[in-house]
Amino acid sequence: MKIESYLTKTLQIEFPLIMAPMHFVSNAEMVKAAMKSGIAGTFPSLNHRKDGELEAMIDTLNDYYKSENPTGTYGINMIVGKSNPFYQKHLDICVERKVPFYITSLGNPKDVIERAHSYGAKVLSDVTNIEHAKKAHAMGCDGFIAVGQGAGGHAGPYPLQVLIPALRKEFPDMPIIAAGGISTGAGVFSMLAVGASGVSMGTRFISSNESKVDDSYKNGIVNAKMEDILLTDRLTGTPSSAINNDFIKKLGVKQRFFERFLSNNRFTKKYFKMYIQMRGMKWLEGEVIPGSKDSLWMAGQSVELIDDIKPIEEIVNQLKAETIEQYMQTQKFFV
């Protein structure tokens, strides 16, 4: 039994799942394992800020796709706001190398959409509400990543069981990808049932063999419960989900008065947001430093349902089996 949706047909993948882009977690081995498993692997362009790094990463993935002919694909997440000083440079690199698809976050996606469409690539835009979706739709995006409650990183304020049907009502012909609090096949099935075309999942893949984060971070995910996830706006100014460890206790969850002033002042907000973006990147780099136990551990509420660390191929195969099993289980309710 196979599941077909907009996501599988458009991205030409076997299963309607995107391995979400994760700052300083996503790496080449993770993305290649996702592609091999028949799903879409992604990574943030900002993971590669030194000269030549992004080019090398894309070339590695393009070579893998051509030589191994996997049943999955890959895409790149771009922060399109003014806080990203690498935006134009990274977009030029991605377009030149014809990245298959893009996920846009935190800004106006118009430029990415126009340049991606020039060679047939697709663009999915992160949205957390109807207002965001209207703006991205007007720019011509190909679908929405509906970011709801429980997501790792920048979480949305609304439950997906409401957000997805609301988006479907407003945009009946737009593909919607569910993101937030999903780590099982039952979760995948539930999102398809409420109108999603697929799922974007990040936290589950942090606790994989291919992930290069410190073992303390992986074990932190395995041992954490949903009540251990806190929202902090000190990382980027936008609420972000992380495990309540010693780092978060010291960091705090609310911006200080002076930070809020600089973030909202029309003369300083552009530069201050750029500063806190780079500061946040520095904190996030601690996730991949071997032996670093006092660092920022980004994760979503789906930690509640993650009990082990294993290869990405096994994770995806389990998700496929659980999704089909959940479908079969629902049949008993109908007579």
Summary of the structure (lengths in Angstrom):
residues: 335
radius of gyration: 18.8
end to end distance: 21.8
largest distance: 64.2
contacts: 1178
relative contact order: 0.14
helix: 47%
strand: 16%
